[in-house]
């Protein structure tokens, strides 16, 4: 596979997302798919109330068309689509119930857990049929451990961690769009190095889709992606890490997402055990907003950290 095919995929996906924006955003607005903003959050976010959400549809549509056009098919192709679109569907249902049916909590925790588990299991079945290795390699050393059937439990854990960590990162205009593009940039290069054409094409398609979406999601955002976008991105990211056999490298490459998730875990644990909050608000990007950072400063700092971690992950992959 050559780099030109990857670049074509990225370009087509970007153009599609950019073209879908002016079509989908007015439809979302007319259907009153407006965002509800948490009152306890930064006061500057209150003016975002009513901004169309569920814009993740733009990302998933552009991504699917471009990926379907340039990918070769096969089990890996379907495995990635199941992960991305399956988790995106769970997010879409959650958004729909919250916004359209006016049930503030969306899907119940059990319903969301069931949906994520279902698509994770389907992915595992496809992995098994592909004869995918059940060994985990350790970055930086020539060592690995074969987990046997336990590997599939590990895969499910990766999906839950990745999708929820990415979901936590979506909360400031452009933050997730930019950081996910950087993470998938690292995985595009890794997949090309590993001759994993399906993963490379998918990662390039995702970069184009989120950057095309960023045209409308940059501050001040004209549309939010909602859970349909963030869960789909998280599912796709996990799938690519698994298929390229770089499961543990997902930690540095997706380091911003890891930090966001850890901030929530720390905050909840501290409040439940000590009755005290560690951060002014979690996820941590809101903490920095409440200390006086502008949204743009939060985004640029987090993008910079995301870039450094993506480069670090690729360097670790190359063993430099």
N, C-alpha and C positions, 0 to 999 in steps of 0.2 A: 504493500500500500504506500502511496506517495503523499507528500505533504500538500500537494495541490488539491487533491480530493477533499482533504480536511478543511482547507481554506475555503473551497467552494461551498462546503456544507455550512460552515460558519457564516459566510456571506449571505447565502440564501435564507438561512434561518433568521438572521438579523433583519433583512429586508422584509420578510414575511411578518415578523413581530411588529416592525415599525409601521407596516401597512395595516395590520389588524387593529392597531391602537385606535385610530380615528373611527373605525367601524364598530368595535366592541364597546368602547368607553361610553358613547351616547346611549347605546342599548342598555348597558348596566345602569346608567343614570335614569333612563326612562322607567326601568323596572324597579327602581328605588332600592338597588343593591348597595345601600350606603353604609359606611363604616360607623360603628358605635365606639366612641372613645371613652376609656376608663377615666372616671372623675378624679381618682386618686393619683393619676399620672401627671406628667409635666403639664402645666396650664397652657403652654403654647400649643399643645396637641388638641385642645378643645375646638379650635377653629377647623380642624380636619373632619369634624363630625359631618356625615353625609357624603364625604368623598367616596366615589364608587369603589367597591372592593370586588373580590372574586376575579381580579384581573389575571390571576394565574392561568385562566383559560387561554389568554393570549400566548403565554409562554408555552403551554402544553400543545396548543394547536400548531404553532410555528415549528416547535421542536419535532413533533410527530411527522409533519409533512416533509421537512428537510431530512430527517433521519430515514424515513421510509424511502425517499428518493435516492439517497446515496449509499445506504447500507446494503449488504449482500443477502440478508435473510439468514435463516438458520436458527438453531436453538438459542444461541447467545443474543441474537436480535430480539427474540420474543422474551427472553428472560429480562433484558433491560427494560423493554416496554412494560412488562408486567409490574416490575418494581416501580418505575416512574409513574405510569398512568394509574396503576392500582392504588398507590399511596395518594396520588393526586385526586382520585375519586373519593377516597376517604375524607380528604380535606374539603373537597367540593360539597359533599353531603353535610359536613360539619358547618361550613359557611352557609349553605342553603337553609339549614334548620335555624341557625342563629339569626340570619338576616331576613329571610322571606317568611318563615313560620314564626318569627319573633320569640324563639326559645333561646334565652340569653346564653345558656351553656352549650348549645349545639348538641352534638352526639354525646351520649353519656360516656363515661370513662370506659365502661365495659364494651360498649358498641365500637368505640374507636379502637380499643385494644383488639377486639375480634377482627375488625377490618384489616388492621396492620398485620396481625398474625396470619390471617388468611392469605394475603398476597406474599408474605414472607415464605410461607410453606409452599406455595405454588412455585416461587423462585427456587426454593431448595429442590423441589422435584425436578425442575428443568436442569439445575446444576448436576444432580445425580445422573440424569440421562446423558449429559454431556461428558461424563467421566471426569468431572472437575476434581482436582487434587484436594484432599482433605487435610493437607499439611499446611502449617502456618510458618512462614519464614520470618526471621528476626532481622530488621534493618541493621546494616553495618557489620554483621557477622555472618559467617557461612554456616548458620545453624537453623534448624527447623524442627518442628514437632508435629507428628501426625495425630490428629484428634479422633480419627475414625468417624463414627456416627456422631460423636460429640461436636464435630465441626458444624453440623447443621444447626445445633443450638446456638453456637457461636455466631453463625450467620444471622439468625433471628435477632440476637442481641445487638448486632451491628445495625440492623435495620431500625430497631426501636431507638437506639441511641442517636443515630444519624438523623432520622426524620424529626425527632423531637428537639435535638440540638439546633438544627437548621430552623425549625419553627420558632424557637425562642429568639433567634437572631432577627426575625422580621418584626421591626417595631419603629424604625426610623426611616424616613424617605431615602431610598436608594441603598440602604445598608446591605440588605441581603442580596440584591441584584449584583452589586459590585463584588462582595466577598465570595459569592458562589461562582462568578465568572473566573475569579482568580484560582479558586480551588479546582475547577474543571480545566483551567488552563494547564495546571500541573499534570492533571490526569490525561489530558490530550497528549502531552509529550511522553508521559510514561507509557501510555497505550501504543503510541507509535514505536517507541523503543522496543516494546515487548511484542510487536507485530500483532497486536490485538485490534484488528480493524473495526469491529463492531463498537468496542469501547471508545476508540479514537473518534469515530464518526459521531457517536452519541454525545461525547463530551464537547466536540466542536459545535454540534447543533445546539447544545444547551448554552454554550457561551454566547452564540449569536442570538438565541431567544431571550436570554436575560438582559443582554445589552440593548436589544431592540426594545424590550419592555422598559429599560432604564430611561429611555427617551421620555417616557411619560411618568416614570416613577421617581425621577430625581426631584429634589426639593425646589419648589413646592409640588408635591405629588398630585398628579391629575387622576391617579388610580392606584390602588393597593393590590397586591397579589393575593392576599388572604391565604387560608390554609391550603386551598387547592394548589397554589403555587409552591408554598414552602414545603409542604409534605411531599409533593412530587419531586422537588429538587433534592430533598433529603433522601428519598428512596432511590433516585437515580445515582446520587453520589455514592451511596452504599453499594449499589450494584456494580458500579465501575471499579470500586476498590476491591471488591471480592473477585471479579472476573480477571483483573490484572494481577491477582495474588499479592496485593499490597495492603492487606487488611489493616495492619498495624500502622502503616504510613498515613492512614486516614486521620490519625491523631494529630500529627504536625500539620499536614496539608489542610485539614479542617480545624485548625487550632482555634480560630475565632469562634467557631460553633461550640467547641469544647469549653472554652472560657465562659461563653454565655450560659451553657447548660450548668456548669459547675457553680456559677454565681447564683442560679436559682436553687440548686440543691443546698448550697451553704446557707442561703437566706432562710429557706423553709426549715432546715434542720436547726439552725440557731434559734429561730423564733419559737419552734415547738419545744425545744429542750431548755432554753434559757429565757424565753420571753423577750429576746432582744434581736434587733435587726443588725446585720453586719453592713449592709448597703442601704443607702437612702431609698432605693427601689431596685428590684430585679425584674428582668435580666439587667446585666451590668451597664448596658448602653444608656438605660434610663437613669442610673446612678450618676453618670457623668453629666447628663442633661440637668439633673437637679442640683449639681454643684456649680452650674453656670455655663457649661459648654453649649455652644450653639449646635443645632442639628448637623450643620455642615462640618463643624470641627469633629464631632463624633464620627461622622461617616468617613472623613478623610483619614483620621487617625486609625480607625478600624480597617479601612482599605489598605493602609500602609502596613499594618501588622499582618493582615491577610496575605499581602504580597510577599513579605519576608518569610512567612511560614510556608507558603507555597513553594518558594525557591528552596528553602531548607529541605522540604520533603523531597523535591526532585534531586537535590544534591545527595541526600541519604540514599535514594533509589540507585543513583549512579555509583554510589560508594566512593565519592570523591573525598 
